[in-house]
Amino acid sequence: MSDCDFSYLTHSLEDENWQMFCTDAGWSRTPPGGVYPPRLEDHPAGFRPVSVGRRINEYQMVYIVEGRGHLEMGEVGYAIEPGSLFLLFPDIPHAYRPDSATGWTENWVGITGPHMDALLAGGIISPSRPVYHPGYQHAMVEGFQYIFRQVKQQAPLFQFRICAEVLKLLAETLSVERLSVQESKAQDIVDRAKTWIESHLQQVFDLENLAGELSLSVTAVNDVFKGFTGMTPYQYGIHVKINRAKEILAGGENSVKEIAWQVGFDDQFYFSRLFKKKTGYSPSQWMLMQTPGRQD
């Protein structure tokens, strides 16, 4: 059996002057194999064909707390995972439904008004990217519950309170998405930087060359790399050089001068001092330690 509750609202001129107002809100829990949407006959006619295809004259924010499903918007399909939030747009054909194997629990709120139109016109929201992945967040669940309470109580200016909460939920969703994109870009920059550093071990480290390879400023490369790894590119380069030197020293077939050159140091004495600083041993001591049959 499905659990659900929802309301469709009227609004006043004062609500319209607020530039956005709530038209409907609700939640439902559809079990695996359950009928969707539950209580179909209690929805207005234009809202009923949600699982097969419809157009509505409002914006909706739908948050899937648990379960999986599918959304089609226009001609594009999207997999909906637990913790997904998706937006619906006026006059854009869409359909969505839970997977019969999992069902789902959803919260939704419908809103309309010039402020939402302005967000659309400004590119803040767009039908081309309707699905977001904030994950399960207790604060977001509480936000929807707050909206549902306002709908039920309908205290003075409840529409204002609902719309403020809707914007808060939207801001949180967009913030999480922006952070995710930034982290993805940072990961790509760091991976490319590491590859460049590791392939230029025989050269003296040159941050300007690295920055040019990444098409970024020196400051940006330093900031992104350190923010992601906790060390600067130079520090990482030294770390890689010392580790490579350890590997060569373990072979016991090269002089310290040759090894220093192989890892990008023109001055073998500077290399030796740096090696001891990083490992606690001189290169010669390290080489002896790696000799089979050594005495510990």
Residue pairs with C-beta under 8 A, 6 or more apart in sequence:
1 31
1 34
2 28
2 29
2 30
2 31
2 34
2 35
2 36
2 38
2 39
3 28
3 29
3 38
4 26
4 27
4 28
4 29
4 37
4 38
4 39
5 26
5 27
5 28
5 148
6 24
6 25
6 26
6 27
6 28
6 42
6 43
7 24
7 25
7 26
7 151
7 152
8 23
8 24
8 44
9 21
9 22
9 23
9 24
9 25
9 151
9 159
11 21
11 22
11 23
11 159
12 159
15 21
15 159
15 160
16 113
18 113
18 159
18 160
18 163
19 113
19 114
19 115
20 111
20 112
20 113
20 114
20 115
20 116
20 163
20 166
21 111
21 112
21 113
21 159
21 162
21 163
22 109
22 110
22 111
22 147
22 151
22 159
22 162
22 163
22 166
23 58
23 110
23 111
23 112
24 47
24 58
24 108
24 109
24 110
25 108
25 109
25 110
25 144
25 147
25 148
25 151
25 162
26 107
26 108
26 148
27 105
27 106
27 107
27 108
27 144
27 148
28 37
28 38
28 105
28 106
29 103
29 104
29 105
30 36
30 37
30 38
30 67
30 98
30 103
30 104
30 105
30 106
31 103
32 100
32 101
32 102
32 103
33 100
33 103
34 98
34 103
36 50
36 51
36 97
36 98
37 43
37 48
37 50
37 51
40 48
41 48
46 54
46 55
46 56
47 54
47 56
48 54
49 95
50 95
50 96
50 97
51 95
51 96
51 97
52 95
53 72
53 93
53 94
53 95
54 93
54 94
54 95
55 91
55 92
55 93
55 94
56 88
56 90
56 91
56 110
57 90
57 91
57 112
58 90
58 110
58 111
58 112
59 87
59 88
59 89
59 90
59 110
59 111
59 112
59 116
59 125
60 87
60 88
60 108
60 109
60 110
60 111
61 85
61 86
61 87
61 88
61 108
61 109
61 111
61 166
61 169
61 170
62 85
62 86
62 87
62 88
62 96
62 106
62 107
62 108
63 84
63 85
63 106
63 107
63 108
63 140
63 141
63 144
63 169
64 80
64 81
64 82
64 83
64 84
64 85
64 86
64 104
64 105
64 106
65 82
65 83
65 104
65 105
65 106
65 107
65 136
65 141
66 82
66 104
66 105
66 136
67 82
67 98
67 99
67 102
67 103
67 104
67 105
68 79
68 80
68 81
68 82
68 98
68 99
68 101
68 102
68 104
69 80
69 96
69 97
69 98
69 99
69 102
69 104
70 77
70 78
70 79
70 80
70 96
70 97
70 99
71 77
71 78
71 80
71 86
71 94
71 95
71 96
71 130
71 131
72 78
72 94
72 95
72 96
73 88
73 89
73 92
73 93
73 94
73 127
73 130
74 92
74 93
74 94
74 127
78 86
78 130
78 131
80 86
80 96
80 104
80 131
81 133
82 136
83 133
83 134
83 135
83 136
83 137
84 131
84 132
84 133
85 131
85 132
85 133
85 134
85 140
85 173
86 96
86 130
86 131
86 132
87 125
87 130
87 132
88 94
88 130
89 120
89 125
89 127
89 130
90 112
92 127
98 104
98 106
107 141
107 144
109 144
109 147
109 162
109 166
111 162
111 163
111 166
113 163
115 163
116 125
119 125
119 170
120 126
124 174
125 170
132 173
132 174
132 176
132 177
133 176
133 177
133 180
134 140
134 172
134 173
134 176
134 177
135 176
137 172
139 172
140 169
140 172
140 173
143 165
143 168
143 169
143 172
144 169
146 165
147 162
147 165
147 166
150 158
150 161
150 162
150 165
151 158
151 162
186 224
186 227
186 228
187 228
189 214
189 216
189 221
189 224
189 225
189 228
190 224
190 225
190 228
190 229
192 213
192 214
193 210
193 214
193 221
193 225
193 233
193 236
194 236
196 210
196 213
196 214
197 205
197 210
197 233
197 236
197 237
197 240
198 240
200 209
200 264
201 240
201 241
201 244
201 262
201 263
201 264
202 261
202 262
202 263
202 264
203 264
204 264
204 265
204 266
205 233
205 234
205 237
205 238
205 264
207 218
207 221
207 222
207 233
207 234
208 218
210 221
210 233
211 217
211 218
211 220
211 221
214 221
216 224
221 233
222 232
222 233
225 231
225 232
225 233
225 236
226 232
229 236
231 239
238 274
238 278
239 278
241 263
241 264
241 265
242 263
242 274
242 275
242 278
242 279
244 262
244 263
245 259
245 260
245 262
245 263
245 271
245 275
245 283
246 279
246 286
248 254
248 259
248 262
248 263
249 259
249 283
249 286
249 287
249 290
250 287
250 290
252 287
252 290
252 291
254 262
256 268
256 271
256 272
256 283
256 284
257 268
259 271
259 283
260 266
260 267
260 268
260 271
260 272
261 268
263 271
265 271
265 274
271 283
272 282
272 283
275 281
275 282
275 283
275 286
276 282
276 283
279 286
281 289
288 294
